[in-house]
Amino acid sequence: MMLYRLHCARDHDFESWFRDSAAFDDQKARGLVTCPLCGSDEVDKAIMAPSLGRGTRKNETETTAEAPAVPAAPPTQPVALMAEKEQQLRAMLKAVREHVVANSDYVGDDFARLARRMHEGDEEQRAIHGEATSDEVRALIEDEIEVLPLPVLPDERN
């Protein structure tokens, strides 16, 4: 992992970690690197000195003056990992999923069987959601039974 000092077009400085230089270049090209202060995606690497560890120890008889205290830099905000449009799309998908879940009955693994029974008129029509295998979904679609998968967002899997 590499820590980069970054600088935006509006003169804000911040830091962020990247797997390597190629990861930074890829994320920047996709608009995923933005300034946490102003949201600008015009971000470039700032000049920085490498941080090297010292391999020598001070001699106990040596006397050195303490370095003057340097005020701590204000904490930096995290860098947005998604572009604004991607955040908006994810919010819309989440809203759709929440609406469907709130306005339908969860039937678990019985989804395919109940959807088929409703289609054939053997079960009262109602909004349902649940689990189905890809084979069950394929069979429902082939029989012209309307189904719609609910989007699973990444933060739901973490």
N, C-alpha and C positions, 0 to 999 in steps of 0.2 A: 504494500500500500504506500502511496505517496501523498504527502500533504502539500497542496499548492496554495500559495498566496494568490488571490485573484483580485482583479480590479475591473469595475464596470465603467461604462461610458460617462456616468454621472459622478465619477471620482469617489466611489465607495470602495473600500478595501475589505476583504473578508477571506476566509480560508475554507478549504474543503478537501476531503480525502477522495482519491481515485485509485483504482487498481494499478494503473500505469498511464503513461502519456497518451497511449492510443485510446484508452477508456475516456479520458478527458476530451480528446478530439472528437470521438464518436458522440458523446453526450452533448457537446457544444453544437455539433452539426445538426442534431435532432432537436435543438432548442430546449434541452433539459437543464442546462446550466444557466441559472438566473440569479440576479442580485437579490439577497434576502431583504435588503432595505428598500429598494425601489422597484424590483421586479424586472429590470432591464435584462434582456438576453444578449446584450452587447458586452460580453465578459471575456477578458483575456487574462493570461497568466501574468502575474507581476514579477518583477525581478526579486529574487530572494537568495540569501546566502545559505549554503548547505549547513546543516546542523551536524557537527562531528563531535563524538565523545572523546574525552581526553584519556590517554593511556598512561599518564604519569600521575604519581601521587606527590603531594607537597611534602617536603622535608619538615619534620616536626619542629626543627629549630628555626625554620624560615618564618619571618614575620611579614605579613602582607596586609595592606590596608583593605578594609572591606569595600566592596564596590558600592557606589551610591545606590540607594533604592530607586527603582524605576517604577513609576505608577503602572498598575495593571491596565491592560487594554480592555475596553468594554467587551463583554461577551458577544461573540458573533452569533447571528441567527442562522439556523440551518438553511442549506440551499435547497430550493424546490427541486424535486426529482421529476416533476411532470410539468409540461407546458400548461398554460392557462386553459387552452381548448381541451386538452386531455383531462384536466381536473373537472371542467364543466361536463364533459361527456360522462365521466365516472359518476358525478353527482346525479345526472339525469338517470343513468342506469340504476343507481341505488334507489332513487325515488320510485322508479317503475317497479322494482323488485319489492320494496316496502309496501307499495299500493296493492300489488297482487297478493302478497302474503296477508295483509290486513283485511282484504275483501274476499277471501276464498278460504275453503276448508282444506286443512292439511290431511291427506289420506295416506301418506307414507308410500310403502311399496305396492299398495293396492291401486295406484294411480291408473295404470294401463287398463286393468280390468274394469274399474268404475267408469273411465272415459268411454270404453267400448259399450258398456251397459247403457250409459246415458245416450250415446249415439243411436243405439238400437231401440230406445224407448223403454227399456226394462227398468230404468232408474230415473228418478226425478232429476231434471236439469238443474245444475247449480255450478258455481265456480269452484274448482278444486285445484290444488297443486300437490305435488308429491314427487316420488322417485320412480324412475323407469330405466330399464336397460336400453342400450342402443338398438337391440333387436326388437324390443317392445315398441319403441318409438317408430322405428322403420315400418313395422306392421301396422301401426295406427295410421301413419301417413299413407301407406299403400291402400288402406281401406277408406281413405278420404276423411279421416277423423282429425279434426283440427287440434293441433297441439303446438305449444310455443315454449321453448326452453327459457327458464329464468336465468339471467346473467349471474355468474358467480364472480364477484370482484376479488382481486388479490388480497385485500385486507381481511376478507372473510375466511381465507385459507390459512392465514398466519396466526 
